Amino acid sequence: MDRHILLLAAVFTLGGCMHNRPYERPPSPVPAAWTEGTAQPAAAGAVQGPEVPWREFFSDSGLRSVIETALANNRDLRMAALNIERAQALYRIQSAQRRPTVAVSATGNVYRLPKDMSVAGINVGEAVTIQQYTLNLGAASWELDLFGRIRSLKSAALEQFLATEQARSATQLALVSGVASSYLSLAADRESLRLAESTLEAQQASYDLIRQIRDSGMASDLDLRQAQSQVEAARVDIARYTGQIELDGHALNLLAGAPVPPSLLPNELGAGSAMKEIAADLPSEVLLRRPDILTAEHQLKAAYANIGAARAAYFPRIALTAGAGSMSSDLTKLFNAGAGTWSFAPQISLPIFDSGARKSTVKVAETDRELAIAEYEKSIQTAFREVSDALSRRIRLREQHVAQQALVNSLEQANRIADARYQAGMDSYLTVLVAQRALYQSQQGLVSLRLAELANQVALYKALGGGGGG
């Protein structure tokens, strides 16, 4: 007897060791830090992106209000929240299988036996009516999880639930950055529209002045038509930016999940659109806190747990069915002394030959784990590249901004000189026309560069896995 117990214990121990392989986080497939070409020393007051909640990162109160509206109404985020509830329910279902299911049942059975039927204990030759009433409380087919099959399935369900939670965080972070990008695009297009309108006003004034001079015989028709071409070009830009502003508003309303009040919409890329400076001298391990990478890691842990469940199929499955209650042929005597009844039905099963199905199931689970590892490593590499791109672009955009601002300043002086020389009769109006067009294009280019800088800052915040839930 002792030998049997020891043998059974050894089988149980072997089973636990065979399939309970601990999870190991794969080594990071990227460098420990970003290259010198992208990472620079942190500026004074710079913050670490992953640690800053979005309410602190964005200083524009209007933008914060729009983001809050989106978090409350966006349908993508709502679907992500519903997916969490579904995953939580599935986890509870799987977790409940570790405990026995207890139910109470009551049955009544009344039937008639004809007189030509011969039944033990019943008089033959006469018809009888048999009554049977049963009340039972018991557990049906409760599996003893001696080899960890149910525990592994529960662990897999838990990791799937946690992965769903992280997927919602990733959706929220993407929503916050998407709203910010759309908000900034609207601000830039509105600023460009105002610049086009002020240009149109100035060009219209020049056109009116040149027409008066032409009527007095001191200017040519060519000068008038050249001035008119500037007026029409400004009108084209006004129509284009007006249409783009409408599209920006539609996109922002879709992200917000509701119409955004006009009072919250930006007028320009001013100081209100400023964001906190993000430090670049961060170790790459901060990427491990990105929601999408955490999602991939939970999926990997679930794959490990599924291997344990698959390997447990090599061991016996033991299930218990038990119950206790009362039985009587008379409903009024169902609870009398002596009417008690009980049952106990243990069951053990172990496939002997399955044509390699169990081995193939384990192989599928192990392949799923390798796929999950590859997906996890790819998500880290993708995140590293996104941060590297944003850091490199930030440096180059700053250089372009400085050069573009210098270009605008230079063209402003050139425009004043060209206008003065025309007024003095030293140059034709074509010189003024070229100077005005160059200045206008450089000013629009400066607006575009400022937008690109702000949008890149939002992209860097997102790439670092900034506190979208803050």
C-alpha positions as CSV (number, residue, x, y, z in Angstrom):
1,M,0.0,0.0,0.0
2,D,2.8,2.4,0.9
3,R,4.5,1.6,-2.3
4,H,1.4,2.6,-4.3
5,I,1.1,5.9,-2.4
6,L,4.8,6.7,-3.1
7,L,4.4,5.8,-6.7
8,L,1.3,8.0,-7.0
9,A,3.1,10.9,-5.3
10,A,6.0,10.5,-7.7
11,V,3.7,10.6,-10.7
12,F,2.0,13.8,-9.3
13,T,5.4,15.4,-8.8
14,L,6.6,14.4,-12.2
15,G,3.5,15.8,-13.7
16,G,3.9,19.1,-12.0
17,C,7.6,19.4,-13.1
18,M,6.8,18.3,-16.6
19,H,4.4,21.1,-17.6
20,N,5.0,23.9,-15.1
21,R,7.8,25.7,-16.9
22,P,8.3,29.1,-15.4
23,Y,7.9,32.2,-17.6
24,E,11.1,33.9,-18.7
25,R,11.1,37.4,-20.2
26,P,13.0,37.4,-23.4
27,P,16.1,39.7,-23.5
28,S,15.5,43.0,-25.1
29,P,16.4,43.0,-28.8
30,V,17.4,46.7,-28.9
31,P,20.3,48.7,-27.6
32,A,20.2,49.9,-23.9
33,A,20.0,53.5,-25.0
34,W,19.4,55.7,-28.1
35,T,22.3,56.7,-30.3
36,E,24.2,59.9,-29.9
37,G,22.7,61.2,-33.1
38,T,19.2,61.2,-31.5
39,A,19.7,61.5,-27.8
40,Q,20.8,64.8,-26.3
41,P,21.3,65.9,-22.7
42,A,18.0,66.8,-21.1
43,A,17.1,70.5,-21.2
44,A,16.3,72.4,-18.0
45,G,12.8,71.4,-16.8
46,A,12.6,68.4,-19.1
47,V,10.4,65.5,-18.0
48,Q,10.4,61.8,-18.6
49,G,7.5,61.1,-21.0
50,P,6.3,57.8,-19.5
51,E,5.8,59.4,-16.0
52,V,3.8,62.5,-17.0
53,P,0.0,62.2,-17.1
54,W,-1.5,63.8,-20.2
55,R,-3.3,66.5,-18.1
56,E,0.1,67.8,-17.1
57,F,1.8,67.3,-20.4
58,F,-0.7,69.4,-22.4
59,S,-1.0,73.0,-21.0
60,D,-3.8,74.2,-23.3
61,S,-7.0,74.1,-21.3
62,G,-9.1,73.9,-24.4
63,L,-7.2,70.8,-25.6
64,R,-7.6,69.2,-22.2
65,S,-11.3,69.7,-22.3
66,V,-11.5,68.2,-25.8
67,I,-9.5,65.2,-24.7
68,E,-11.8,64.6,-21.7
69,T,-14.8,64.7,-24.0
70,A,-13.1,62.1,-26.2
71,L,-12.3,59.9,-23.3
72,A,-16.0,60.0,-22.3
73,N,-17.6,59.5,-25.7
74,N,-15.1,57.9,-28.2
75,R,-16.6,54.7,-29.5
76,D,-13.2,52.9,-30.0
77,L,-12.4,53.5,-26.4
78,R,-15.9,52.3,-25.4
79,M,-15.4,49.1,-27.3
80,A,-12.1,48.6,-25.6
81,A,-13.7,48.9,-22.2
82,L,-16.4,46.4,-23.2
83,N,-13.7,44.0,-24.3
84,I,-12.2,44.3,-20.8
85,E,-15.6,43.4,-19.2
86,R,-15.9,40.4,-21.6
87,A,-12.3,39.2,-20.8
88,Q,-13.0,39.6,-17.1
89,A,-16.2,37.5,-17.4
90,L,-14.3,34.8,-19.3
91,Y,-11.6,34.8,-16.6
92,R,-14.2,34.3,-13.9
93,I,-15.7,31.4,-15.8
94,Q,-12.4,29.7,-16.1
95,S,-11.5,30.4,-12.4
96,A,-14.9,28.9,-11.3
97,Q,-13.9,25.5,-12.8
98,R,-11.4,25.0,-10.0
99,R,-14.3,24.8,-7.5
100,P,-17.1,22.2,-7.5
101,T,-20.5,23.1,-8.9
102,V,-23.1,22.4,-6.3
103,A,-26.7,22.3,-7.3
104,V,-30.0,21.1,-5.8
105,S,-32.5,19.2,-7.8
106,A,-36.0,17.8,-7.2
107,T,-37.7,15.2,-9.4
108,G,-41.0,13.5,-9.4
109,N,-41.8,10.4,-11.4
110,V,-45.2,8.8,-11.7
111,Y,-45.9,6.0,-14.1
112,R,-48.2,3.0,-14.6
113,L,-47.2,-0.6,-15.2
114,P,-49.6,-2.9,-17.0
115,K,-50.7,-6.2,-15.5
116,D,-48.7,-8.3,-17.9
117,M,-45.4,-6.7,-16.8
118,S,-43.3,-8.6,-14.3
119,V,-41.3,-6.4,-12.0
120,A,-39.4,-7.6,-8.9
121,G,-41.3,-6.7,-5.7
122,I,-44.5,-5.9,-7.5
123,N,-47.5,-8.3,-7.7
124,V,-47.9,-9.8,-11.1
125,G,-51.3,-10.0,-12.7
126,E,-52.5,-6.5,-11.9
127,A,-51.8,-3.1,-13.1
128,V,-50.0,-0.7,-10.6
129,T,-49.1,2.9,-10.5
130,I,-45.6,3.7,-9.2
131,Q,-44.7,7.0,-7.7
132,Q,-41.1,8.2,-7.0
133,Y,-40.0,11.6,-5.5
134,T,-36.4,12.6,-5.1
135,L,-34.6,15.7,-3.6
136,N,-30.8,15.8,-4.2
137,L,-28.0,18.2,-3.3
138,G,-24.7,17.4,-5.0
139,A,-21.6,18.3,-7.0
140,A,-21.5,17.2,-10.6
141,S,-18.3,16.1,-12.3
142,W,-15.8,18.2,-10.4
143,E,-12.3,17.7,-11.7
144,L,-9.5,17.2,-9.3
145,D,-6.8,19.5,-10.7
146,L,-3.9,17.3,-9.6
147,F,-1.8,18.0,-12.7
148,G,-2.5,21.7,-13.1
149,R,-4.6,21.6,-16.2
150,I,-7.3,23.9,-14.9
151,R,-4.7,26.1,-13.1
152,S,-2.9,26.6,-16.4
153,L,-6.1,27.5,-18.2
154,K,-7.0,29.9,-15.4
155,S,-3.5,31.5,-15.7
156,A,-4.0,31.8,-19.4
157,A,-7.4,33.4,-19.0
158,L,-5.9,35.9,-16.4
159,E,-3.1,36.9,-18.8
160,Q,-5.6,37.4,-21.6
161,F,-7.7,39.6,-19.3
162,L,-4.6,41.7,-18.3
163,A,-3.6,41.9,-22.0
164,T,-7.1,43.3,-22.7
165,E,-6.6,45.9,-20.0
166,Q,-3.4,47.0,-21.5
167,A,-5.0,47.1,-25.0
168,R,-7.5,49.6,-23.6
169,S,-4.6,51.7,-22.2
170,A,-3.0,51.6,-25.7
171,T,-6.3,52.7,-27.2
172,Q,-6.6,55.5,-24.8
173,L,-3.0,56.7,-25.4
174,A,-3.6,56.6,-29.1
175,L,-6.8,58.6,-28.7
176,V,-5.2,61.3,-26.5
177,S,-2.4,61.7,-29.0
178,G,-4.8,61.6,-32.0
179,V,-7.0,64.3,-30.4
180,A,-3.9,66.5,-29.7
181,S,-2.7,66.1,-33.3
182,S,-6.0,67.0,-34.8
183,Y,-6.4,69.9,-32.5
184,L,-2.9,71.2,-33.5
185,S,-3.7,70.7,-37.2
186,L,-6.8,72.8,-36.8
187,A,-4.9,75.5,-35.0
188,A,-2.3,75.6,-37.7
189,D,-4.8,75.8,-40.5
190,R,-6.7,78.6,-38.7
191,E,-3.4,80.5,-38.4
192,S,-2.6,79.9,-42.0
193,L,-6.1,81.2,-43.0
194,R,-5.6,84.4,-41.0
195,L,-2.3,84.9,-42.7
196,A,-3.9,84.4,-46.1
197,E,-6.7,86.8,-45.1
198,S,-4.2,89.5,-44.0
199,T,-2.3,88.9,-47.2
200,L,-5.5,89.3,-49.3
201,E,-6.2,92.6,-47.4
202,A,-2.7,93.9,-48.1
203,Q,-2.8,92.8,-51.8
204,Q,-6.3,94.3,-52.3
205,A,-5.0,97.6,-50.9
206,S,-2.0,97.5,-53.3
207,Y,-4.2,96.6,-56.2
208,D,-6.5,99.6,-55.5
209,L,-3.5,101.9,-55.2
210,I,-1.9,100.7,-58.4
211,R,-5.3,101.1,-60.2
212,Q,-5.5,104.7,-59.2
213,I,-1.9,105.3,-60.3
214,R,-2.6,103.5,-63.6
215,D,-5.7,105.7,-64.1
216,S,-3.5,108.8,-63.7
217,G,-1.1,107.4,-66.3
218,M,1.8,106.7,-64.0
219,A,1.5,102.9,-64.0
220,S,1.1,100.3,-66.7
221,D,-1.6,97.7,-67.2
222,L,1.0,95.1,-66.6
223,D,1.6,96.4,-63.0
224,L,-2.2,96.3,-62.5
225,R,-2.6,92.7,-63.7
226,Q,0.3,91.5,-61.7
227,A,-1.2,93.1,-58.5
228,Q,-4.5,91.4,-59.4
229,S,-2.8,88.0,-59.7
230,Q,-1.6,88.4,-56.1
231,V,-5.2,89.1,-55.0
232,E,-6.6,86.1,-56.7
233,A,-3.8,83.8,-55.4
234,A,-4.7,84.9,-51.9
235,R,-8.3,84.1,-52.5
236,V,-7.4,80.6,-53.7
237,D,-5.5,80.0,-50.4
238,I,-8.4,81.4,-48.3
239,A,-10.8,78.9,-50.0
240,R,-8.3,76.1,-49.5
241,Y,-7.6,76.7,-45.9
242,T,-11.3,77.3,-45.2
243,G,-12.1,73.8,-46.6
244,Q,-9.3,72.2,-44.7
245,I,-10.5,73.8,-41.4
246,E,-13.9,72.2,-42.0
247,L,-12.3,68.8,-42.5
248,D,-10.2,69.3,-39.4
249,G,-13.4,70.0,-37.4
250,H,-15.0,66.9,-38.7
251,A,-12.0,64.8,-37.7
252,L,-11.9,66.3,-34.3
253,N,-15.6,65.7,-33.7
254,L,-15.2,62.1,-34.7
255,L,-12.4,61.6,-32.2
256,A,-14.3,63.4,-29.5
257,G,-17.4,61.3,-30.1
258,A,-19.5,64.5,-29.9
259,P,-19.5,68.0,-31.4
260,V,-16.8,70.1,-29.9
261,P,-18.1,73.5,-28.7
262,P,-16.6,76.4,-30.8
263,S,-15.3,78.0,-27.5
264,L,-12.9,75.1,-27.1
265,L,-11.4,75.3,-30.6
266,P,-8.0,76.9,-31.1
267,N,-7.4,80.0,-33.1
268,E,-3.6,79.8,-33.7
269,L,-0.5,77.9,-32.7
270,G,0.2,80.1,-29.8
271,A,1.7,79.7,-26.4
272,G,-1.4,77.8,-25.3
273,S,-0.3,74.8,-27.5
274,A,3.0,74.5,-25.7
275,M,3.9,71.1,-24.1
276,K,6.4,70.0,-21.6
277,E,9.9,69.2,-22.9
278,I,10.6,65.5,-22.9
279,A,14.0,64.3,-21.9
280,A,15.9,62.2,-24.5
281,D,18.5,60.7,-22.2
282,L,16.3,57.8,-21.2
283,P,17.2,54.1,-21.1
284,S,15.4,52.0,-23.7
285,E,14.0,49.8,-20.9
286,V,11.3,52.5,-20.4
287,L,9.7,51.0,-23.5
288,L,8.7,48.0,-21.5
289,R,6.0,50.1,-19.9
290,R,4.3,50.9,-23.2
291,P,0.8,49.5,-23.2
292,D,1.2,47.6,-26.5
293,I,4.4,46.0,-25.3
294,L,2.8,45.0,-22.0
295,T,-0.1,43.6,-24.1
296,A,2.4,41.4,-26.0
297,E,4.0,40.3,-22.8
298,H,0.8,39.2,-21.3
299,Q,0.0,37.3,-24.5
300,L,3.4,35.6,-24.2
301,K,2.6,34.6,-20.6
302,A,-0.7,33.2,-21.7
303,A,1.1,31.1,-24.3
304,Y,3.4,29.7,-21.5
305,A,0.3,28.7,-19.5
306,N,-1.4,27.1,-22.5
307,I,1.7,24.8,-22.8
308,G,1.1,23.6,-19.3
309,A,-2.5,22.9,-20.0
310,A,-1.6,20.9,-23.2
311,R,1.1,18.8,-21.4
312,A,-1.4,18.0,-18.6
313,A,-3.3,16.0,-21.1
314,Y,-0.6,13.2,-20.7
315,F,-1.8,12.6,-17.2
316,P,-5.1,11.1,-15.9
317,R,-8.1,13.3,-15.4
318,I,-10.0,12.6,-12.2
319,A,-13.6,13.8,-11.7
320,L,-15.9,13.3,-8.8
321,T,-19.7,13.3,-8.8
322,A,-21.4,13.1,-5.4
323,G,-24.8,13.9,-4.0
324,A,-27.0,13.4,-1.0
325,G,-30.7,13.8,-0.6
326,S,-33.9,11.9,0.1
327,M,-36.2,9.6,-1.9
328,S,-39.7,8.3,-1.2
329,S,-42.6,6.9,-3.0
330,D,-44.9,9.3,-1.2
331,L,-44.3,13.1,-1.5
332,T,-45.5,13.6,2.1
333,K,-42.8,11.2,3.4
334,L,-39.9,12.7,1.4
335,F,-38.3,14.2,4.5
336,N,-39.1,11.3,7.0
337,A,-36.3,9.5,8.8
338,G,-34.9,6.7,6.7
339,A,-35.6,8.4,3.4
340,G,-32.0,9.6,3.0
341,T,-29.9,8.6,0.0
342,W,-26.4,9.4,-1.2
343,S,-24.2,8.7,-4.2
344,F,-20.5,8.9,-4.9
345,A,-19.1,8.3,-8.4
346,P,-15.4,8.9,-9.0
347,Q,-14.1,8.7,-12.5
348,I,-10.6,8.6,-13.9
349,S,-9.7,8.7,-17.6
350,L,-6.5,8.6,-19.5
351,P,-6.3,8.2,-23.3
352,I,-4.0,5.3,-24.2
353,F,-3.8,5.8,-28.0
354,D,-4.9,9.0,-29.8
355,S,-2.8,8.9,-33.0
356,G,-0.5,11.6,-31.7
357,A,-3.2,14.2,-30.9
358,R,-1.8,15.1,-27.5
359,K,1.7,15.4,-28.8
360,S,0.5,17.7,-31.7
361,T,-1.5,19.8,-29.2
362,V,1.7,20.4,-27.2
363,K,3.5,21.2,-30.4
364,V,0.9,23.8,-31.3
365,A,1.1,25.4,-27.9
366,E,4.9,25.5,-28.1
367,T,4.7,27.1,-31.6
368,D,2.2,29.7,-30.3
369,R,4.7,30.5,-27.6
370,E,7.5,31.1,-30.1
371,L,5.1,33.2,-32.2
372,A,4.3,35.3,-29.1
373,I,8.0,35.7,-28.4
374,A,8.6,37.0,-31.9
375,E,5.6,39.3,-31.6
376,Y,6.9,40.6,-28.3
377,E,10.4,41.3,-29.6
378,K,8.9,43.0,-32.7
379,S,6.8,45.3,-30.6
380,I,9.9,46.4,-28.7
381,Q,11.9,47.0,-31.9
382,T,9.0,48.9,-33.4
383,A,8.7,51.1,-30.3
384,F,12.5,51.7,-30.3
385,R,12.4,52.9,-33.9
386,E,9.4,55.2,-33.2
387,V,11.2,56.9,-30.4
388,S,14.4,57.1,-32.5
389,D,12.6,58.7,-35.4
390,A,10.9,61.2,-33.1
391,L,14.1,62.2,-31.4
392,S,16.0,62.6,-34.7
393,R,13.1,64.6,-36.2
394,R,13.0,66.8,-33.1
395,I,16.6,67.8,-33.6
396,R,16.2,68.5,-37.3
397,L,13.0,70.4,-37.0
398,R,14.6,72.7,-34.5
399,E,17.3,73.4,-36.9
400,Q,14.8,74.0,-39.7
401,H,12.7,76.3,-37.4
402,V,15.7,78.5,-36.7
403,A,16.7,78.7,-40.3
404,Q,13.1,79.3,-41.4
405,Q,12.6,82.1,-38.9
406,A,15.8,83.8,-40.2
407,L,14.5,83.4,-43.7
408,V,11.2,85.1,-42.8
409,N,13.1,88.0,-41.1
410,S,15.3,88.4,-44.2
411,L,12.4,88.4,-46.6
412,E,10.5,90.9,-44.5
413,Q,13.4,93.4,-45.0
414,A,13.6,92.5,-48.7
415,N,9.9,93.2,-49.1
416,R,10.2,96.6,-47.5
417,I,13.1,97.5,-49.7
418,A,11.4,96.3,-52.9
419,D,8.3,98.3,-52.0
420,A,10.3,101.4,-51.3
421,R,12.3,101.1,-54.6
422,Y,9.0,100.7,-56.5
423,Q,7.5,103.7,-54.9
424,A,10.6,105.7,-55.8
425,G,10.3,104.5,-59.4
426,M,13.6,102.6,-59.3
427,D,12.2,99.1,-60.0
428,S,9.1,97.6,-61.6
429,Y,6.2,96.1,-59.7
430,L,7.5,92.7,-60.6
431,T,10.2,93.0,-58.0
432,V,7.6,93.8,-55.4
433,L,5.5,90.9,-56.6
434,V,8.4,88.4,-56.2
435,A,9.3,89.7,-52.8
436,Q,5.7,89.5,-51.5
437,R,5.2,86.0,-52.8
438,A,8.5,84.8,-51.3
439,L,7.6,86.4,-47.9
440,Y,4.1,84.9,-47.9
441,Q,5.4,81.4,-48.7
442,S,8.1,81.6,-46.0
443,Q,5.5,82.7,-43.4
444,Q,3.3,79.7,-44.3
445,G,6.3,77.5,-44.2
446,L,7.1,78.7,-40.7
447,V,3.5,77.8,-39.6
448,S,4.0,74.3,-41.0
449,L,7.3,73.9,-39.2
450,R,5.8,74.9,-35.9
451,L,3.0,72.4,-36.4
452,A,5.5,69.7,-37.3
453,E,7.5,70.4,-34.1
454,L,4.4,70.2,-31.9
455,A,3.1,67.1,-33.7
456,N,6.5,65.4,-33.3
457,Q,6.4,66.2,-29.6
458,V,3.1,64.5,-29.3
459,A,4.4,61.5,-31.3
460,L,7.4,61.3,-29.0
461,Y,5.1,61.3,-25.9
462,K,3.1,58.5,-27.4
463,A,6.1,56.5,-28.5
464,L,7.5,56.5,-25.0
465,G,4.2,55.3,-23.7
466,G,3.3,58.5,-21.9
467,G,0.7,58.5,-19.1
468,G,-2.4,58.3,-21.3
469,G,-4.4,57.1,-18.3
470,G,-3.3,60.0,-16.1
